[in-house]
Amino acid sequence: MSNDYLEGNYAPVRQEHTITELAVTGTIPAHLDGRYLRIGPNPIAEVDPETYHWFTGDGMVHGVRLRDGRAQWYRNRWVRTPAVAHALGEVARRRAPIRTGFEMTGANTNVLSHAGRTLALVEGGITNYELTEDLDTVGPCDFGGTLRGGYTAHPHRDPNTGELHAVSYSFGRGNRVQYSVIGVDGRARHTVDVTVTGSPMMHDFSLTEKHVVFYDLPVTFDPRQAAAISVPPGMRALSRLVLAALVGRVRWPEPFMAIATKGMRGNGNLPYRWNPRYPARVGVMPRAGGAGDVRWFDVEPCYVFHPLNAYDEGNAIVLDVVRHPKACDRGLHGPNEGPTTLDRWLVDLADGKLRETRLDDHPQEYPRIDDRLIGRPHRYGYAVQTFGGHAGDSVLKHDLRRGQTSTRRLGAHHRVGEFTFVPHAPQGPEDDGVLMGFVYDESTDRSDLTILDAASLETIAAIHLPDRVPYGFHGNWAPTAS
């Protein structure tokens, strides 16, 4: 059986590089001093194409160091879980303590810098990792022992305080998800457990200046999928019954979690499925509030992997989201279930209603804004066009004030991943900066780190890498500490 997510530029690369001589076309802006980091799945062992889901591959981080108008290096490294270290013939460390989450998939979803550390992140209660400046693995991350049971791949940094806000989920949490705030010292200073309907895959959330927004949508833990990951065939029927009776109802003690997840491994299927019986709703909690302050608003059944941004507007909350009509229903290898759209959801706190409108019909994903405006009103948004859920050749720029979308095609043989906005100056205006992301050239089977002018979408520079960067998930600019 073929699997699109193991072929072409989804296929893993087999070599780790350290390259200090990189060819450049154009001019790298001299003010860029830091690392562009991007992470994604890169299975190190043979996988079964019939069961493999793109979200479960071993993690590999890619980075390019920029300084003084030069590309100083490119590195790519597998995140060293015990399984990856063993596959590479290295001395494998002991399994991480269960308090850090369970070790199944290596961290493969997001990579960012916080409190002087580089963090490789994943969701679902799985262990996250700290990396060095050169992208080697330091070890599991639980924020100095202040956060148990895993984290999320989608924290949002408050631009005023520098703190990381997040919502984390895991099938071991029962019918609860956890809102947390990680301080600028890298330690959790605040957590709130919020009750939801069952055990959803809460991939992302939104943050405003006053509120936390939860997307409780109908993709939920599936005992049949989970049993296939971790249980021998003869015991799967019983295991499914046990999991169905417990998951989404009670919190699992850590010793039980350690036993239940011992056989779980990456590079397999995803234990979450579309659940038409699960109510679709959005929760709103004051940032200074508690679980009892959450208000719930019904929404048409759909799925949101990534919101663009959110902000408060009088007695309402504006949510700009990339809407999937479904997820994990028939497409069991990756997110490819119908055309996506950019929608606006207006949560009216006065009349208790949520209203939906369409902002843009282009199929798209990986929406980003100027991160200095997270939780604040924004005019511009950036995304990449997709075709059938797969990478397209265009970058999209949304001017939400004018209701216009600009499209920049990178070329017939080029495929784009997420682009990140980097401002020209810390106090500069919105849209005054560059967009940065990896672009794959099918004709050469290599990738470039491409830098676009955010205002015009014209190419400023392309840094040519010696290999391709497989399609992955999220990237961020990590500026050099001043």
N, C-alpha and C positions, 0 to 999 in steps of 0.2 A: 504493500500500500504506500502511495506517495503522500507526502506531507509538505505543503508549501512552506511551512516554517522551519524546514530543514534544508531547503534548496536555495540556489542562487545566493543572494547576499544575506539570507537568513542562516546559511550554513556556517558552522563555527570556523574560526581561523585556528591554526594549530601551533602557532609560534608566538612567543613573547618577544617584543622588540625593545631595544633601547637605541634610539637613533638621535644623534646630535648634529647631523648635517642634513638639513631639510631645504629642498628647493621651494622658492616662493615666487608666485606671479603677482604683480602689483606691489602695494606698499602696506605693511602692517602699521597701523597707527601707533605712534611712539608712546602714547599715554597708557597703552595696555601693558600692565605689569602684573602677571599672575598666571594661573593655569586654567585652561578650559578642560573640564572633566565631563566624561559621558560614560554611562554604564549600560550593560545589556546582557542578555543570555548568550552563553557560549559553551554548550555542553562539551565536557572533556572526554566523556566515555561514550561508547556506542549507545544509541537510544532506539526505542521502538517507535517507528513513524506512525503506527496505528494509534498509540496512546499519548504521544508527546504533545504537550501544550507549551506554546512559546513562553508563557510566564514562568515556567518551572526550570529553565535551563541554568546550569552553573553560571555564576556571575563573572564577567570580565570588565574591568575598568580601563578606559582609554584616556590619555591626557596629553595635552600640548602645552609646553611652557613658553610664554611670550614675555619679552623684555627688550626695551630699547630698540623697538622696531625689528626685532629678530625672533625667529622661532628657535629656542635654545634646545628643545628636545621633544621627542614623541616617545611615550611609553605605553605599553598595554600589559596588564597583569590579571591573571585569574585571582579572584578572592579565595584565599586559602582556607576553605573548610577542611575538616579532616579527610573527607572523600577526595577532594581535589588534590590535597597534598599527597595522599596515597597514590593517586593516579599518576602524579608527576614523579614518583619515586623518591619523595622527600620524607623526612621524619614527620609523621603526623602527630600533632599535639592531641591531648585528650579532648574528648567532647566537652563542649562548653557546659557549665552548670545550667540546669533547666530554668533557673530564674532569668536567664538572658533570652529565653524563647527556645523553641526546639529547632534542631539543626536538620533541615531537609534541603530546600533550595538554598544555594549560596546567595548572598545579597546581590541582587541583579537589577534593581529598579530605579534607584536614584543615588546620586553621589553629590555631596556638598561639603563645605567647610563650616565649622561652628566651634567657637571657643578654642580656636587654635588647633583643632583636630579635623582630619578629613574622614568623613563617614560614608560608608557604603550601606545603603538602606534597602530593606525589603519589608513586606507587610505580612499580615496574617498570623502574627505570633511567632515568626521565624527569627532566628538570631541575626542581628545586625553587626557590622564589623567596623573597626577603626583601621585606617590605612596611614602610611607615612606620606611625607611630601612627595616621595618618588613612587608612590602607589603600591608599595609592598604591604602585606597584611601584618598588622600589629596583633589583633585578637578581637574577641567578642566585645561588643559595646553595650553596656546597660547604664550609661551616664553615671558612672561612679557608684553603682549599686543603688541608685535612687529610683529606677524604673524597672519593674519586673514584667516578664511575660512577653517580651518583644515590643516593637515600636511600630512605625508606619514608614512607607516610602514617600509620603506626601506631606511633610510638615510645611508650614508657612511662617516666614519670619516677619514679625511686626517691625515695620521700618522705623518706628519711633523708639522702641525699646531694645531692638536686636534680639529679642527672645524668640524661640521656636515654639509655635503652637501646633498641636497635632491631635488627630483622632485615630486611635488604634483599635483594631479588632482581632479576634482570634476565636476559633471554635471552642477553645478551652475557657473562654470568659463567660460562657452561658449566654444569657440574653442581654448582655451588656457590652457596650463599647466604652473606651476610656479617652476622655479629653485630658491633655497634659500640656504643661508649659515648662519648657527647658530654658533656664536662665542663661545669661551671658557667661556664667561660670561653667556651663556644661552639665549642670545638675538639675533634676526635676524639682521645681519649687511649688507646683500645684497640680493636682489631679482630681478629676471628677468622673465617677462611673455613671453612665447614662443607660437606662433600660430601653431596649428596642423590642421589636416584635419577635425576633428569633435569633438566628445566627447569620447575619448578612455579610457579604463581601463589601465593606464600606471603604472603597478604594481611595477616596479623597474626601475633603470637606471644604468649607469656605469660612473665611474669617473677615469680619468687619471691625470697625473701631469699637463697636458696642456689643457685637454678637458673635456666637459660634453657630455654624449651620451644619446640620447632619443630613446626609443623603441616605435614607433608609429605604433601599430600593430592592426589587425582587430578583436578586441573584444571591442565593443562600447556600450554606454548606450542604453537601449531598453525601449521605452515608455510603451509597453504592460506589461513588467515585473514590471516596476515602478508603474504603475497604480494599479496593483494587490496588491502592498504593502500598498498603502496609501489612496486609494479612494474607497468609497462604490460602490457595483456592478453597480448600476444604472447610475453612473456618469463616469464610466471608459472609455467609448468610447470617450466622449468629452475630458476627461483628456488626453487620448493618443494623440488626435489631437493637443492639446495645447502643450504637451511636445515635440511631434515630430517637431512642428514648431519652438520651442525655443531652445531646448537642442542642443549644439554643434554649435550654431549660435551667441547667444548673452550672455553676462554676466548677471546673475541675481542679482538685488539689494538685499541687506541683508533683508529688510522687506519682499520682495516677497519670498525669500528663507525660511524665518521663517514660512510664511503661507503654502508654498508648502510642507514643510517637517514636518509639525506639526503632521500629521497622520502616519508618517513612524515609523516602529518598527523593532526591530531585530528578530532573530529566524525565518526568513521567506525565501523568494526567493532572488536571486541576480539580480539587475536590469541591467545586462550586458549580451550580447550575441555575439556569433561569427557572423561577418558581412562580407560576401564574397565580397561585393561591396566596402569595405574600403581598400585603398591602404596600403600595408605593406612596411614600410620604417624605416630607422635609421637616426636620426639627430645628427650632430656633431657641437658643439659650443665651441669656445675658452673660457676657464674659465674666462678670463678677458674681454670677448666680450659681445655683446648684442643680442637681438632677430634677428636683421638684419644680424647677422654673421652666422646663422645656415645654414649648408649645409645638404641636404637630399640625401640619397642613398637607392635605391630600394633593397628589399630582397624578397626571396620567401615567400608567405603567410605562417605564422606559429604564434606561441605565445611563449613568454619568460616570465615566472614568475620570474626567478632568474638567473642573470649572475653569473659566478664564479669570474671573475675579468676582468680588462682591463688595457692596458698600451700603451704608445706611442713607436713606433719603426721606427725611421727615418721619412719618409713622409707617414707613415701608422699608423693605430690604430688597435691593436689586441684586439678582443672581444671573450672571452670564455664564452659560454652560454649553459644552458640546454634548448634544443629546444623541444617544444610540437608541433605536427603537427596541432593541433587545440585546442581550449578551449571554453567551454561554448556553444557548438553547440548542441549536443544531451545529453551530460552529464550535467544535470542541478542541480545536487546535490553536485558535487565536480570535481576536475581536473583529469579526467580519460579517456581522448580521444586519445588513441593511445600511442605507446611506445615513451618514451623520449630518447634523445641522448645528449651527450656532443659534441658540435660543436665549431669550431673556425670560426669567421667572421673577415676577414681582410679588413678594410676600407682603400682603397688607395686614399689618399688625392690628389695625383698628377694626376691620370687619372680618378678620379670620379667614381670608381667602387667598389663594395663590393663583395668579393669572399668568398664562403662557403666551408669548409672542415669538415669531420667527425673526431673527436678525439677518441670517445669511444661509443660503441653500447649498453653498459649496460643500461637498463631502470633505471633512477635515478632522484633524486631531492635533494633540500637543499644543493647546493654546497657551500663550504666554503674554504677559504685560511687562512693563517697566516695574520691577519688583519694589521700587521705592513707593509704589502706589498700591501695594497689597492692602486690601480692606478700605481703600479710599476711592473716590470717583476717578474713573479713567476715561480717556478719549480713544486711545489706540490699543489694539490687540493684534497679536501675530499668531499665525498657525501654519500648518503645512497641509497641502491638499492630499487627499488619499483617493485611491480607486479600489473598490471592492475590499476595503479595509487594509490595503497594502500601500506602500510608499508611492507618492506621485512625484512629479518633477517641478512642483511650484511651491513658492512661499506666498502666503496670503497676509495682507495687512488690512485690518478693519479700522475704518474711521467711524466710530460709533456716534459721533456728534453729527456728522453729515449723512450717515447711513450709507456709506460707500465702502466697497472692498476692492483693493488693488491686488493684482496677481503678477508675480514675477516668475517666469519659467526659467529654470536653470539649464534646460537643454533636453533634447529628446532622449539621450542615453543617461541622464542624470536622475538620481533618486535622493530625495531629501529626508532628513530626520529633523527632530526638534531643533528650533533656533532659540537662542537665549539673548535677551537684550542686555547690553552693557552701556551705561551712560558715558558721555564724553567727560563729564565733570560731576562730582557728587551733588552739586546744587543746580545742575543744568536742567532745562525744561524737558518735559515728556517728549519722547521721540527724537531727542538730540543724542544720538549714540549709534552703536552698531549692533547688528544681529550676527550671531556666531553659531555655526553648526556644521556637522559632518555631512558631506554630499558624496554619494557613491556614483562612480562612472562605470556603467556597464561595459563600455567599449574597451576600457583598460583594466577592469577588475581591481581598481584601486579607489581610495577615498581621499578627499581633500577636507581640511578644515577651512571652510569658506566664511569670509567676513563681508557682510553687506552693510551699506549705509542704511540706517533704519528709515530715514526720511524718504529716500528715493528708491530703495531696494536695489541700487546698483552695486555691483561687486567692487569691493575695495582691494581685497587680497584673497589668494587661495594658497594654502600651505599644503604641499603635495606630500602625502604619506607613502611609505614603501609597501604598504599592504592595504587591504580593505578593512573598513570598520563595519562589522555586521550590523544590520538593523537592530536597534535597541530601544531604550526607553528615554530616560531623562538625563539632561546635562546641565551644568551650572558653571558660571565663572567664579573662580576662587581667587580674589585679588591678594597680592602679596601684603602681608601685615605691615602696617606703617610703624 
